[in-house]
Amino acid sequence: MSEASSILDAAWLRRHPLPVHPEDTDKNSRGRVMLVGGSLRVPGGLILTALAAFRAGAGKVQMGLPEPLAIPTGIAMPEAGIFALPHDEDGEIADAAPLAERLDGCGCLVLGPAMASPSAALAMMDALLPAADAGPVLIDAACVGAAAARLAQVEVLAGGAILTPHVGEMAQLTGLEAVEIEARRDEIAVEWSTRLKAVIVMKGATTLIASPDGEVAAYGGGGVGLATGGSGDVLTGIIAGLCARGLPAYEAACWGVWLHGEAGRRLAERLGPMGFMARELPAEVPSLMRGI
């Protein structure tokens, strides 16, 4: 972390407060998240993202996912809208084009959670990026690496983008070696945030959040317990829910990283430093938001 980075703490958050919704707010006013992803290899991953988006305050969450997962996911997540999509022989989304006409007014479009296939991710981005004309597009998991072949499309997104890579995915995106990225994390995060006109959330023991105008915030809390399956899916959902509520992309990313990390810290204090599950993180989010 460089000396130019802001420390992401409660004081920073108080200077950048969450949106306040009046008592007569309805679910549409609190924003809509569209999640597109999932695979038969990770059939429950998108549920974690949807749950986290709701816990962060989104009014509506919709999910586009492979057809065999539609009914089980709808039963497990009755609060969400479900769109069944064709799947390929690897259990990944084969055609996301039917969702393109459903993106109008979407507060945040999320692409890639619980996907593993670069080719499926690329096809999905080609189908949906041209139709994304409102809120930011959050590019996650397999879609981060796939974005390396679609940099120009990411740069011109009307609502901007948020990318959430770990170092390995950042290497895929940039073509740089992971060791170089680790050595120059701040510099590379800012360089690529500026290049893509996007917020970069570079995950790690210390997570960096870079904005296109050169701001960098750093969060080093949360603990080793967050290094568990599904944790990244939860972070993505929290950020998406905050974007849908109207928080600007950089602030939503910063809040999301802090809420995710502090949820991990709370669980570590209550249960132990390791062994809690990603599915337990979202329940901590509402009270953490209330406490700031």
C-alpha positions, 0 to 999 in steps of 0.5 A: 500500500502506498502512502497516497492510498486512503485508509478505508475506515469508519471515518472515510465511510462517514464522509461518504454516506449511504443513500437515505431512502424515505419511508414511502420508498418502494422496491423499485425505488431501492433499485434493481440488480441483474445477476448473470452467471452460475454454472452446473459446476457451482450451482449455488454460487449465484444464490450467495451473490443474490442474498448479499445484494438483498442484504445490502438493500437492493429492492429487486434482484433478478438472476439469469442462470443455466436452465437446470438451476432455475427452479432449485434456485427460485425455491432457495431464493424466493425473493428473486426473479429467475430467468432460465437460459440455455446451457452448453455441454460444460454446464455454462450459459450458452446464450444470454441474449434473451436478457438484453431486452430486460436491462432497461433501468437496471441499477447494476448488471453483474456478469460472471459470478460462479462461472469458470469458462472463458469462452462462455464468459466472452459470449455472455459479455458480447450479448449483454455489454451493448445493451447495458445503458444505465447503471454500472456493469460489475465484471466478476470471476471468469468475465474479468479474464474475458474482458482482456479481449473486450477492453474497448467495449468496457471503456465505453460503457455508459454507466461505467464498470467495476472489476473485482479481480484477485491477482491471478485474474488481474494477470489475465486481464493485463497480461502482466506476471502476477509477481509484477502485479504484487510488486506494483499493486497501487500503480497497476490498479490506478493505471488500469482503472484510468485506462478502462474508465472503471473502478478496480477492486484488487482483492487480497489480504489488503484490498485496493480500490482504485477509481478512474480519477486516481483515487485509491483506498485500501482495506486490510481487515477481515482476516484469513477466514474470508479466504473461503469458497463463495466469499468473493460472490458475497462481496460482488453482491454487496457492491451490486446492491449498493450500486442499485441503491444509487451509490456511485461506483467507487463509493459502492466498491469501497463500502462493499469491501469494508462491509464484507471485511467487517462481516468477516471480522465479526464472525471471526470474533464470535466463531473463531478466525477460520471455519465460518461460511461465506453464506454467513457473511450477508446477515452481518451487513444490515447492522454494519450499515446501521452502525455507521 
